[in-house]
Structures are given as C-alpha cells and as structure tokens.
Amino acid sequence: MAITDCEALVLAAADFAEADRIVTLFTREQGKVRAVARHAKRSVRRFGGALETFARLRVQLVLKEGLCSLRMADIISVFPAIRGELAKIGHAGYACEVVDRLLPEALSNPRLYRLLVSYLEHLEAFPPTQDGRRFFEVNLLNILGYRLPLENCVRCGAGLAAGPGPALFTGTGELLCGRCGGGGRPVGAETLLLLRRSMETGRFGAVRFPPEALSEAGAVLDAAIGSHLVRPLNSLLFLREVPGADPG
C-alpha cells in the first residue's frame, strides 16, 4: 500500500486499546481522515507526543476506506502559548471541534485548512477574543457553503434594509427583512456590515465589533452553526466554565 505525505492538524485524539491512538486529522491535501496510530503510546521515535488536539504536523498515512493507518508524525508546531493558557485552549479546542463536526470526511478543503491554521496562529500570538471567534465562524460557514444571507431576505428576496424596522433572524440563523420577520430577533445594519467585512478580509484582528454588534453577531452565528449540528458542542461547555475564556 502506498504511503502518502500530508500536512495535518489534529482535530481530535483518543487512546485505543492498550498502546494505540485514534486521531482525527484535517489534512491539507486529503481533507479530514480518521487514522489509527499503532503503538503510539510507546513509540517516541515515530510520534514523540505529537498526537494531541490542534497540533500541526507532517504525517505519513496509508489511506483506505474507514480507518487509515498513521505511520509517522513530525511536529511543525504544537502551539505552546495556546497550551499554556486555559482560555486559549478552550478557543482552539472549539475551533477544532466545530470543524470536525461540520467538515465531511475525505473532502479536500485547503481554504478551510488555511483558515484554521490562521486562527491557531492568531491565538498563539494574541489573547482570545469574541471578535476572533466570530470572525472564524462567519468565514467557516462561508467556506463550507453555509454563507449567511447578509444582503437579502431569505423569504421575499428584498434587501434586508428595505423593510420597516431592522432585519431579524430566526432560530436557525436565517435573516429576514422587517416585513417577513415577525417574532425574530433584531439585527442592526452595523452588525450585518461587520459580518460582511469579516468575509472580505483574510486577516484576524482586522474587524472589531462594538459590544451591541458583537452580541447580535454572536446570536446569529450560534443559531446558524447550531442548525447544522445534531448535538451540542462539548467545547462550548468548557468555554463557559473557564474564567477569561470570553465565550460570548
């Protein structure tokens, strides 16, 4: 069987049997794969403690349907500054879990891979913020084909600013004009503008949300992401329990 060299981020990892590890890898070249690392807990030479969540690696894989075989892993970065702070661990873990939940297996997505790497690099260098998390989320949805309809009402097609009063959003994150959105939660024009800007720039930290807009954007994004999940994210529970994690 041919061995494939890839760059990868560890989305999840767990012990398996007596000495093995099962890892979920988001590879730049092959997309998301699950692999078994035989004797990982004993082989320092082959794995050297690299198989931990959000580590960035160079790996050798034997690709196959179902569970692949991980032959070797060399560390590019374990993001030590993230691992030294619980709030950063919470945000990095959340990003990896939501990618794991939403990304289909074996579907190459280099654009999403770059987004996740960029977010981890940003967390490595700067404190975690709600702005950074929301910037990541709106771009995640866009790249995966779940782009928020920030210009036009999803029901009537009119501009969101055309109806009486502000735009509104539903429990699934759909955005409606004032005429169609009876019972929805209001979303201000500034919030919509900042969400659009977040998708127009590739740089974390370039868009800052004032408090009210940040609250509105968070509610919309939480609803939109939640509509694509079958169960709650474990990492959100962790974020809510960590002082300074700033979960939104």
N, C-alpha and C positions, 0 to 999 in steps of 0.2 A: 504494500500500500504506500502511496506517495505521501511524503511529509510536506506540509505547507507552512511557510514562514509568514507570520502576520504581526501587525502591531495591535494591541488589545488593551481594553480597560476591563477590570474585574467588576462586574455588576453585583455578583453575589457569590458566596463560597460557604461550603459546609463540609464537615467531616463525614466520611463514608467508610463503613466497615472499620477495620482496625487501624489501617495506616493510610487510607486513600482520602482524597478530597474531590468533591464535585464542585465545579466552578461554572458560573455563567459568565461568558466573555462577550464583550461587544468589540468585535474586530473591525478594523478599518477596511479590510479587504473583503471579508466574507459576511459581515453583519453579525447578528447575535447567534452564538452557538453555546451549547452545554457540553462540557467535557469532563472526563474523569482523569485525575492525575494519580496514577498508581504509585503507592509508597511515598506520597508527597510529604507525609509527616516524618519520614525517616531519611529522605534524600535531600540533604542540604546542597549537594553539588548541582542537582537538576533544578531545584525550585527555591532553595535558600530563603524561605519565609516570604516569597513574593505573592502567594495566592491569598491576598486579603482584599476586601472590598475597596474600590476606587484606586487600586494600584494600576499604574500604566506600565505595560510590559511588551517585550518582544517574545513571541511564543512560537513553538513548533507544534503543529497539530496534524493528526491524521483525521481527515474529515470523513464522516459517514453519516447516514441517517440515524436520527436519535442521538445517542450519546457518543461524542467524538472522543479521541484519545489525545491527551496533552502530554507531549514528550519532553518539553523543555520550556523554561521561562526565565528570561533575563530582565532585570528591573531597568526601566527607563526612569521612573520616579515613583516613590511611594507617598509623595506629598507630605513630608514630615511636619510642616507647620499646621496642616489640617489635623493630623493625628494627635497633635499636642493640645488641642482645644475642643472641648465637647460641643460647643456651638457650631464650629466648623465641621466637625464630624457629622453632626445632625443634618446640616445642609447638603454636604457631599453625599451622605447616605440617601437622603431624599431624592437627589437628582439621579443617582444610580437606580434606585428602586422604581421611580416613575418611568425611566427609560426602559427598564426591564419589563415592566407591566405593559407598556404601550407598543413596544417595538416587536414586530413578528420575527420569528426565527429565520435565519439563513437569507435575510434580505439586506444586501449591501446598502449602507446609507452613510457615505463619507461626510456629507454635510452635517448630519446629526452627530457623528463622531467628533467632528471639529468643534461643534457647539459644546458638547460635554467636556472635552479636553479644555476648552477655553474657560468654562465655568470653574473647573477644578483648579486651573492655574490662577484664576482670579481669587478664589477662596484661599489658595496658598499664600497669596501676597497681601490680601486685604481682609478686614473683618467682614463677617457675613451680614447681609442686609436684606430686608424685604425687597428693596429695589432690584437687587441682583437676582433674587429668586424669581420675581415676577418677569424680569427680562428673559431669564432662562425659559420659563414656562410658555410665554407667548410665542417665542421662537421655536420651542419644541413642538407645539401644536401646529404651527405653520409648516414646519419641515415634514411632519408626519401626514400632512394633508387634512388636518383639522383646523385650518385657519379660521380665526374668529371673523365674522362678517362685520367689520367695523365701519363700513360706509353706508350700507343699505339694509333696510328692514327685511328679515328673512321671510316675512309673510306677504307683504304687498310690494316689496321692491323699492319703495320710496326712500329717499335719503333720510338717515336717522335724525337729522336736524330739521327735517321738513315739517314734522307733525307738531301739534300743540304740546308744549312742555318738553322735558328731556326725553332721551331714549331710555328704554327699560330693558332689563334682561330677565329671562326665565330661570327656573331651577336647573336647567341643563346648559345654561350659558348662552342661549340664543338671544340675539339682540333685536329689539323691535322698536318701531317708531312709536311716538306718543299715541297715535290713533289705534294701533294694534296691541299695545302692551298693557292692557288693563290688568292690574294686580301684580305687575312686575316691579322690580326694584330699580329706581332711577340710576342712570349713569350719565355723568356730566360730559360735556363736549371736550373738556380738557383731558379727561381720562381716556377717551377714545383717541384723541390726538397723540397722547404719550404712548399708548399701546401701538399705534401705527408707527411712530418713530422708533420704537423698540425693534420693529421688524425691518427697519430701513438701515440700521447701523449694526455692524457686527462687533461692536466694542462694549464690553461690560463697563459700567460706570458712566457711560455717555448720556444716559437718560435718568433723570431724577424725578420721582413722583412726590408732589406735595401730599401731606397726610390724608386729606379727603380723597384725592385721586388714587392714592395708594390703597386705601380701604376699598374703594369701588373696584379698582382693577383686580385686587385680590379676590373679592367675592365673585367676579365674573370668571376669573381663571380657575378658582376652586370648583365652581359649578361645571365649567367646560371639561376640565380634566376628570372630575368625578363621574361625568356622564359616560366616559369610556372605560370605567373600571367596574369590575364585578364585586370587588370587596375593598374596604378601606386600606390605605397605605400604612404599614406598620411604622415607617419612619416619621409620619406626622405625629403619632403618639409620642415618639421620642423627642421630637422638636418641642412639643408643648410642655414637656417635663424638664427641659434643660434651661437653667437660668441664662439669659442673654442670647438664646437661640433666635429670638425675634421671629416666631413662626408666622405671624400675620393672622 
